Amino acid sequence: MLSQFTFKNFKCFKDETTLDMQAASITELEESIIKDKNDNERFTSVAAIYGPNGSGKSTLLEAVDYLTRMITEPVEMFKFWGSKDSIRKTAAIPFMLDDFSKDNPTEFHIIFRHNDREFSYYISFLKRQIINERLIENKIGEKKINEIFYREENKIINASLLKGVAKTQIALEMPYLVFLKINYDIAIINEVIAWFNKCKYVYYGGNWAEAWFESNTLRSVSKKEEDSIIKLLNEVDINISDMKIERDDEGSVIGIKTVRHHEGKKYYLDFHDESSGTIKMMELLPEVLSIIKNAGLLIVDELDSKLHPKLLKYIIKIFKNPTINRYGAQLLFTSHDLTTMKNDLFRRDEIWFTTKNKNDASELYSLIELRDEKGELIRKNARFDKQYFAGRYGADPYLQNIIDWEVLIDEQEASEKK
């Protein structure tokens, strides 16, 4: 499970920024907390990111995905092509609204747990060249920390725990973690790669009716998974009784039909003819089931897009239900929907906000960090949505302008009545 993700100098984020999924010492919705059976450490199952357009919500998710793809894509490409020449080159995307950040490295630092170990992986790079890289681990419950490797530019400074690994210089563009996975079969490295492979980034802001063919989620599900998807859809009043996946003579998927019953008759509808929300749910649920099953991390940009608030709440509650989410899967998503920003759905440490500072750089902070005008923490039974809309959780010029216009219109109407 993800414990912490810290990054710096990436797109609209200039300064060091940390998303922390370690649970705070608060009492609300305790049943939704993930507890590591190895040491009872507590983690949040969900992190919801809110903020106005252009504040950095999507960029935060892109940063997590960028690091994940930096590690997983070269390994997959090597498996497919069988050539190290196909390795994806690392490219830094720094903060561009000053005169010096472009000459400073982009940094990623992620802490996560997999099986009985906690890993800390750090990498910094500038203009396609890696400057530093470090992997450390420790067995959960023990104090001893082991440095698996440390790398400066193309030199391996320390890899003493990696037995049988040749001491060699490495290309500046290649993460040493990737190099080790491609060239050796090392249990501890396989553990790290396995966790990154359980991270899935999905963007749902586009046109579903046109884009669904690009996804293989429905095409690859088993009959058992189909039945689970149908059951989940029925629970949210989407009354599809079955799916029919059509294939050609070679077994390739050429279309998907949904099956509905009406007045005792069976009707087949083309997948395209379903509503955008139904299409999204049918595409999203296989991802959710896979992540839940494998205790992974699902990263979704604009989770609320095309979804009724009831469906959005349903997806969130899947991750917060310990009976369903038995293995510790996590959901990280962005949303503009305030109808679900409620104290009966979210803990205060599960709600995060992005905003722009006076230097036009993005910042991230959690609701649990905020204090009211008396200097006290926001109460757990507060009206989160109402207080956010009123601007009490940070400067949001869009919402404040709406409030100002409402006041102005009220004043004008009162003046006209006199």
PEDAVEN-V120986 format. One record per pair of residues at least 4 apart in sequence whose ideal C-beta (glycine too) atoms are under 7 Angstrom apart, sorted by the first residue. I is the first residue (numbers start at 1). J is the second residue. If there is no record, write none. Layout:
BEGIN
i->I j->J
i->I j->J
END
This chain:
BEGIN
i->1 j->34
i->1 j->43
i->1 j->112
i->1 j->113
i->1 j->295
i->1 j->328
i->1 j->330
i->2 j->21
i->2 j->112
i->2 j->297
i->2 j->330
i->3 j->21
i->3 j->22
i->3 j->43
i->3 j->111
i->3 j->112
i->3 j->113
i->4 j->18
i->4 j->20
i->4 j->21
i->4 j->22
i->4 j->111
i->5 j->19
i->5 j->64
i->5 j->110
i->6 j->16
i->6 j->17
i->6 j->18
i->6 j->109
i->7 j->13
i->7 j->17
i->7 j->63
i->7 j->107
i->7 j->108
i->8 j->15
i->8 j->16
i->8 j->17
i->8 j->106
i->8 j->107
i->9 j->14
i->9 j->94
i->9 j->95
i->9 j->101
i->9 j->104
i->9 j->105
i->9 j->106
i->9 j->107
i->10 j->63
i->10 j->93
i->10 j->106
i->11 j->59
i->11 j->93
i->11 j->95
i->12 j->56
i->12 j->59
i->12 j->95
i->12 j->361
i->12 j->362
i->13 j->17
i->13 j->56
i->13 j->59
i->13 j->95
i->13 j->361
i->13 j->362
i->14 j->95
i->14 j->101
i->14 j->361
i->15 j->361
i->17 j->364
i->19 j->47
i->19 j->60
i->19 j->352
i->19 j->364
i->21 j->43
i->21 j->44
i->21 j->47
i->21 j->330
i->22 j->43
i->23 j->33
i->23 j->42
i->23 j->43
i->23 j->44
i->23 j->349
i->24 j->349
i->24 j->368
i->26 j->347
i->26 j->348
i->26 j->349
i->26 j->368
i->26 j->380
i->28 j->347
i->28 j->380
i->29 j->347
i->31 j->322
i->32 j->45
i->32 j->320
i->33 j->42
i->33 j->44
i->34 j->43
i->34 j->45
i->34 j->328
i->35 j->40
i->35 j->42
i->36 j->40
i->36 j->41
i->36 j->113
i->36 j->140
i->38 j->116
i->38 j->140
i->38 j->141
i->39 j->140
i->39 j->141
i->44 j->347
i->44 j->349
i->44 j->350
i->45 j->319
i->45 j->320
i->45 j->325
i->45 j->330
i->45 j->331
i->46 j->316
i->46 j->319
i->46 j->320
i->46 j->331
i->46 j->350
i->47 j->332
i->47 j->350
i->47 j->352
i->48 j->333
i->48 j->335
i->48 j->346
i->48 j->350
i->48 j->351
i->48 j->352
i->49 j->57
i->49 j->60
i->49 j->333
i->49 j->334
i->49 j->352
i->49 j->354
i->50 j->335
i->50 j->341
i->50 j->351
i->50 j->353
i->50 j->388
i->51 j->55
i->51 j->56
i->51 j->57
i->51 j->353
i->51 j->354
i->51 j->355
i->52 j->396
i->52 j->398
i->55 j->354
i->55 j->355
i->55 j->356
i->55 j->362
i->56 j->60
i->56 j->354
i->56 j->362
i->57 j->334
i->57 j->354
i->58 j->62
i->58 j->301
i->58 j->334
i->59 j->63
i->59 j->362
i->60 j->354
i->60 j->364
i->61 j->65
i->61 j->201
i->61 j->299
i->61 j->301
i->61 j->332
i->61 j->334
i->62 j->66
i->63 j->67
i->64 j->68
i->64 j->299
i->64 j->332
i->65 j->69
i->65 j->201
i->65 j->299
i->66 j->70
i->67 j->71
i->67 j->108
i->67 j->110
i->68 j->72
i->68 j->196
i->68 j->199
i->68 j->201
i->69 j->73
i->70 j->90
i->70 j->175
i->71 j->175
i->71 j->177
i->71 j->178
i->71 j->193
i->71 j->196
i->72 j->76
i->72 j->196
i->72 j->197
i->73 j->77
i->73 j->88
i->74 j->78
i->74 j->87
i->74 j->88
i->74 j->178
i->75 j->79
i->75 j->178
i->75 j->181
i->75 j->182
i->75 j->193
i->76 j->80
i->77 j->81
i->77 j->86
i->77 j->87
i->77 j->88
i->78 j->82
i->78 j->84
i->78 j->86
i->78 j->87
i->78 j->182
i->81 j->86
i->84 j->182
i->87 j->174
i->89 j->128
i->89 j->173
i->90 j->125
i->90 j->128
i->90 j->130
i->90 j->173
i->91 j->128
i->92 j->105
i->92 j->106
i->92 j->125
i->92 j->126
i->92 j->127
i->92 j->128
i->93 j->106
i->94 j->101
i->94 j->102
i->94 j->104
i->94 j->106
i->95 j->101
i->95 j->361
i->96 j->102
i->97 j->360
i->100 j->104
i->105 j->124
i->105 j->125
i->105 j->126
i->105 j->131
i->106 j->124
i->106 j->125
i->107 j->124
i->108 j->123
i->109 j->122
i->110 j->121
i->111 j->118
i->111 j->120
i->112 j->119
i->112 j->195
i->113 j->117
i->113 j->118
i->113 j->140
i->114 j->119
i->114 j->191
i->114 j->194
i->114 j->195
i->115 j->191
i->116 j->139
i->116 j->140
i->117 j->137
i->117 j->138
i->117 j->139
i->117 j->140
i->117 j->191
i->118 j->137
i->118 j->138
i->118 j->140
i->119 j->135
i->119 j->137
i->119 j->192
i->120 j->136
i->121 j->135
i->121 j->192
i->122 j->132
i->122 j->133
i->122 j->134
i->123 j->130
i->123 j->133
i->123 j->175
i->124 j->131
i->124 j->132
i->125 j->129
i->125 j->130
i->125 j->131
i->126 j->131
i->128 j->173
i->129 j->172
i->129 j->173
i->130 j->172
i->130 j->175
i->131 j->153
i->132 j->151
i->132 j->152
i->133 j->151
i->133 j->175
i->133 j->176
i->134 j->150
i->135 j->148
i->135 j->149
i->135 j->177
i->135 j->192
i->136 j->145
i->136 j->146
i->136 j->147
i->136 j->148
i->137 j->146
i->137 j->148
i->137 j->188
i->138 j->142
i->138 j->144
i->138 j->145
i->138 j->146
i->146 j->161
i->147 j->158
i->148 j->161
i->148 j->162
i->148 j->188
i->149 j->156
i->149 j->158
i->149 j->159
i->149 j->162
i->149 j->176
i->150 j->157
i->150 j->158
i->151 j->155
i->151 j->156
i->151 j->157
i->151 j->176
i->152 j->157
i->153 j->172
i->154 j->169
i->154 j->170
i->154 j->171
i->154 j->172
i->155 j->169
i->156 j->167
i->156 j->170
i->156 j->176
i->159 j->165
i->162 j->186
i->165 j->180
i->165 j->184
i->170 j->174
i->170 j->176
i->170 j->179
i->174 j->178
i->174 j->179
i->175 j->179
i->176 j->180
i->177 j->181
i->177 j->189
i->177 j->192
i->178 j->182
i->179 j->183
i->180 j->184
i->180 j->186
i->180 j->189
i->181 j->189
i->181 j->193
i->186 j->190
i->187 j->191
i->189 j->193
i->190 j->194
i->191 j->195
i->192 j->196
i->193 j->197
i->194 j->198
i->198 j->294
i->198 j->295
i->198 j->296
i->198 j->297
i->199 j->296
i->199 j->297
i->199 j->299
i->200 j->287
i->200 j->291
i->200 j->296
i->200 j->298
i->200 j->299
i->201 j->299
i->202 j->287
i->202 j->299
i->202 j->300
i->203 j->301
i->204 j->280
i->204 j->300
i->204 j->301
i->204 j->302
i->204 j->303
i->204 j->305
i->204 j->306
i->205 j->301
i->205 j->302
i->205 j->305
i->206 j->211
i->207 j->211
i->208 j->212
i->208 j->276
i->208 j->279
i->208 j->280
i->208 j->306
i->209 j->272
i->209 j->276
i->209 j->279
i->212 j->271
i->212 j->279
i->212 j->283
i->215 j->283
i->216 j->220
i->217 j->283
i->217 j->286
i->217 j->287
i->218 j->256
i->218 j->282
i->218 j->283
i->218 j->286
i->219 j->245
i->219 j->253
i->221 j->225
i->221 j->226
i->221 j->229
i->221 j->286
i->222 j->226
i->223 j->227
i->224 j->228
i->225 j->229
i->225 j->286
i->225 j->289
i->226 j->230
i->226 j->243
i->227 j->231
i->228 j->232
i->228 j->289
i->229 j->233
i->229 j->282
i->229 j->285
i->229 j->286
i->230 j->234
i->230 j->240
i->230 j->241
i->230 j->242
i->230 j->243
i->231 j->235
i->232 j->285
i->233 j->238
i->233 j->240
i->233 j->281
i->234 j->238
i->234 j->239
i->236 j->310
i->236 j->311
i->236 j->314
i->238 j->278
i->238 j->281
i->239 j->260
i->240 j->258
i->240 j->259
i->240 j->260
i->241 j->259
i->241 j->260
i->241 j->261
i->242 j->259
i->243 j->256
i->243 j->258
i->243 j->259
i->244 j->257
i->244 j->259
i->244 j->268
i->245 j->253
i->245 j->256
i->246 j->254
i->246 j->255
i->246 j->256
i->246 j->257
i->247 j->251
i->247 j->252
i->247 j->253
i->247 j->254
i->248 j->252
i->248 j->254
i->256 j->271
i->257 j->268
i->257 j->269
i->257 j->270
i->257 j->271
i->258 j->269
i->258 j->271
i->258 j->274
i->259 j->266
i->259 j->268
i->260 j->267
i->260 j->269
i->261 j->265
i->261 j->266
i->262 j->267
i->269 j->273
i->269 j->274
i->271 j->279
i->274 j->278
i->274 j->279
i->275 j->279
i->276 j->280
i->276 j->306
i->277 j->281
i->277 j->306
i->277 j->307
i->277 j->308
i->277 j->311
i->278 j->282
i->279 j->283
i->280 j->284
i->280 j->306
i->280 j->307
i->281 j->285
i->281 j->311
i->284 j->288
i->284 j->315
i->285 j->289
i->286 j->290
i->287 j->291
i->287 j->298
i->288 j->292
i->288 j->298
i->288 j->315
i->288 j->318
i->289 j->293
i->290 j->294
i->291 j->296
i->291 j->298
i->291 j->329
i->292 j->324
i->292 j->325
i->292 j->329
i->295 j->327
i->295 j->328
i->295 j->329
i->296 j->329
i->297 j->330
i->297 j->332
i->298 j->331
i->299 j->332
i->300 j->333
i->301 j->334
i->302 j->334
i->303 j->312
i->303 j->315
i->303 j->333
i->303 j->334
i->303 j->335
i->304 j->312
i->304 j->335
i->304 j->336
i->304 j->337
i->307 j->311
i->307 j->312
i->309 j->313
i->309 j->337
i->309 j->339
i->309 j->340
i->310 j->314
i->311 j->315
i->312 j->316
i->312 j->337
i->312 j->340
i->313 j->317
i->313 j->340
i->313 j->345
i->314 j->318
i->316 j->320
i->316 j->331
i->316 j->340
i->316 j->345
i->317 j->321
i->318 j->324
i->318 j->325
i->319 j->325
i->319 j->329
i->319 j->330
i->319 j->331
i->321 j->325
i->322 j->326
i->325 j->329
i->338 j->385
i->338 j->388
i->338 j->389
i->339 j->385
i->340 j->345
i->341 j->346
i->341 j->351
i->341 j->384
i->341 j->385
i->341 j->388
i->342 j->346
i->342 j->384
i->342 j->385
i->343 j->380
i->343 j->381
i->343 j->382
i->343 j->384
i->346 j->350
i->346 j->351
i->348 j->367
i->348 j->368
i->348 j->378
i->348 j->380
i->349 j->366
i->349 j->368
i->351 j->366
i->351 j->367
i->351 j->384
i->352 j->364
i->352 j->366
i->353 j->365
i->353 j->393
i->353 j->394
i->354 j->362
i->354 j->363
i->354 j->364
i->355 j->363
i->355 j->394
i->355 j->395
i->356 j->360
i->356 j->361
i->356 j->362
i->357 j->361
i->357 j->363
i->365 j->369
i->367 j->378
i->367 j->384
i->367 j->393
i->370 j->378
i->370 j->393
i->371 j->375
i->371 j->376
i->371 j->377
i->372 j->376
i->372 j->378
i->378 j->382
i->382 j->387
i->383 j->387
i->384 j->388
i->385 j->389
i->386 j->390
i->387 j->392
i->387 j->393
i->388 j->393
i->389 j->399
i->391 j->396
i->391 j->399
i->391 j->400
i->396 j->400
i->397 j->401
i->398 j->402
i->399 j->403
i->400 j->404
i->401 j->405
i->402 j->406
i->403 j->407
i->404 j->408
i->405 j->409
i->406 j->410
i->407 j->411
i->408 j->412
i->409 j->413
i->410 j->414
i->411 j->415
i->412 j->416
i->413 j->417
END
